[in-house]
Amino acid sequence: MGAFVLVALLALLAAVLLGGLLLARLWQQREERGIEKKWQERERLLDRRPPTAPRRDILRRRVRSVRRASRW
């Protein structure tokens, strides 16, 4: 009877430890996903910002660079 109780307690302890390890891994994955989502949201918001130069200046620079390239 004593050996049976000891084996049962060891099995219970092993199950609790394995459960704890699995929960720790799931918690870590959840935190990593949360951090990744925050970075993606930040990058999305940064990409939505208007350009720093006015549109006509950007277009003017592009036209100027095309003219220089066509001279060669």
C-alpha positions as CSV (number, residue, x, y, z in Angstrom):
1,M,0.0,0.0,0.0
2,G,2.8,2.4,0.8
3,A,4.6,1.8,-2.5
4,F,1.4,2.5,-4.4
5,V,0.9,5.9,-2.6
6,L,4.5,6.8,-3.3
7,V,4.2,6.0,-7.0
8,A,0.9,7.9,-7.2
9,L,2.5,10.9,-5.6
10,L,5.5,10.8,-7.9
11,A,3.2,10.5,-10.9
12,L,1.2,13.5,-9.6
13,L,4.4,15.5,-9.1
14,A,5.6,14.7,-12.6
15,A,2.2,15.7,-14.1
16,V,2.3,19.0,-12.2
17,L,5.8,19.7,-13.3
18,L,5.1,18.9,-17.0
19,G,1.9,21.0,-16.9
20,G,3.9,23.9,-15.4
21,L,6.5,23.6,-18.2
22,L,3.9,23.5,-20.9
23,L,2.1,26.5,-19.4
24,A,5.4,28.5,-19.2
25,R,6.1,27.7,-22.9
26,L,2.5,28.8,-23.9
27,W,2.9,32.0,-21.8
28,Q,6.2,32.8,-23.5
29,Q,4.8,32.3,-27.0
30,R,1.8,34.5,-26.1
31,E,4.1,37.3,-24.9
32,E,6.2,37.0,-28.0
33,R,3.1,37.2,-30.2
34,G,1.9,40.2,-28.3
35,I,5.3,41.9,-28.8
36,E,5.3,41.1,-32.5
37,K,1.8,42.5,-32.9
38,K,2.8,45.7,-31.1
39,W,5.8,46.1,-33.5
40,Q,3.6,45.4,-36.5
41,E,1.1,48.0,-35.4
42,R,3.8,50.5,-34.8
43,E,5.3,49.9,-38.2
44,R,1.9,50.2,-39.8
45,L,1.3,53.5,-38.1
46,L,4.7,54.8,-39.1
47,D,4.0,53.7,-42.7
48,R,0.8,55.7,-42.7
49,R,2.5,59.0,-41.9
50,P,2.7,61.5,-44.8
51,P,6.0,62.0,-46.5
52,T,8.3,64.6,-45.0
53,A,8.7,66.5,-48.2
54,P,5.7,68.0,-50.2
55,R,4.5,65.9,-53.1
56,R,5.6,68.4,-55.7
57,D,9.2,68.4,-54.4
58,I,9.3,64.6,-54.6
59,L,8.0,64.6,-58.1
60,R,10.4,67.4,-59.1
61,R,13.4,65.3,-57.8
62,R,12.2,62.3,-59.7
63,V,11.9,64.2,-62.9
64,R,15.3,65.7,-62.4
65,S,16.9,62.3,-61.8
66,V,15.2,60.9,-64.9
67,R,16.6,63.7,-67.0
68,R,20.1,63.1,-65.7
69,A,19.8,59.4,-66.5
70,S,18.6,60.1,-70.0
71,R,21.6,62.3,-70.9
72,W,23.9,59.3,-70.7
